[in-house]
């Protein structure tokens, strides 16, 4: 394969909420397309209102696309890291088991497959991946 057609590595940054804008769904569709074209999606970093994608308490109507579940399946099938900004998550009530215990909360609400991560993970991805695309 020539250098022009070599598979690229990607990280996506998702700033849009799971519902209420097209940003997150567009990111998901882009992720599926790049994988289909033979590229590798290494990670998705959810930032700002995008952290709502990581909530296990999102319950779309029966006839609506379940975007959180779609991210989980994509992650599992293609070994994609799903990272939710820890500071933005906590501000918006998205809490993992570690933070729940640390802050004496009764429960957590981070969906399986998502992890809370600092901006250092995003900075590292920006250095290591061929492309970083923001939605």
C-alpha positions, 0 to 999 in steps of 0.5 A: 500500500502506498503512503498516500493510502496507508490507514490513519489513526484517529481520535475524535473529540465530541463536545455535543450532548448525546441528544439535543444536537447532531454533534455526537451522532455525526461523530458516531457516523464519522467514526463508523465511516472511517473504520469502514474505510480501514482506518483505526479509531484509537479513542473518543474524548467526550468534552463539555456537554459531550460528557452526557454521552457517558451516562448510563441513565440516558433512556431514549424512546423505543423508536430512537437511536440509542447513541450511548449503546452505539458508542459502547458497541463500537468501543467493544468491537473495535477496541476504542477508548471512550474517555469522558473529561473528568472535570466536565463530567463531575460538573454535569453530574457524570460520576464513576464509581471511584469519584462516587466513593471519593465524594461519598455519593450513593451511586455512580452513573457512568455507562460501561465502557466509558472512563473518566480521564483528564486532559492529559489523555487528550493531549497525548492523543493529539501527539500520537494520532495522525488525525484529531477531529472535533465535533 
